[in-house]
């Protein structure tokens, strides 16, 4: 894990069943930067194998709008309901 507050957070992730197999871990990087009076958040999920690509294909498109809603209005979307 790498933390550079408030600009960068890097972590690894894997399914619980794959926790011991480093070949099945991916790296997620969150980077923020000021843009005028707003903020830009860039999320990069890399070091993925083909199996992981299929698993995240439906995940990030659901998670990121919910995160945006939470940051702007204090309430996440009900994306998993």
N, C-alpha and C positions, 0 to 999 in steps of 0.2 A: 504494500500500500504506500502511496505517496500523497502527502497533503501539503499544499502551498496555499494557505488561507489568504484572501478569500477567492483566489483565482483558479485553483486546480485541485482535483481529487482523482486519483487513479487507484483502482482496485481490481482484483481478480474475482471471477465468479465461476460457479459450476453447479450443476444439479447435485443434490445431496448424495445421490448414488455414485457420483463421479468425483467426489471430493478428494479421494486418494490418488486419482489418476491425473497428473499435471497436464497430460496431453489433451484432456477434456476441459481445461480451464480456458476462459477468455479474459481479456483485459478491457475494462470500461474506463474511459477517461471523460470527466466532466470539466469543461473549461468555461469560465465566465469572463466577460470583458465589457467595459462600459462603451456604449454607443450613444453619443449625445446624452439625453436624459433617460436613456433606457439601458437595459442589459441584454447581452446576447449569451445564451447558453449553448455550447456545442457539446454534443454527446457522441463519442466514438467508441464503438464496440468492435475490437479487433482481436487478432490471434484466434480466429474461429475455425473450426473444422466444418465439414459439410453438414454433419448432424446438428451442430449448434446453429448453423445458418437457418435451417428449417424451424428450429425451436424459437428463435427470436423474431422470425419474420412477422408473427402476429403480436409479439410482446411490445416492442418499442412503439409501434404506431398507436397502441392503446395506453401505454404508460405516460408518454410525453405530453399528450393533451391534458391528461389528468394532473400531471405535475404543473403545467402552465395554469390551469384553473386553480389549483391549490395556492400557488404563489401569488396570483392576482386577486383571488376572492376569498381565500382561506378555506375552500371546500374542494376536495377532489371530485372528479367525475365518477359516476357509478359504472365504470368500464367493465368491471368483472361481475356485475350483478346479473 
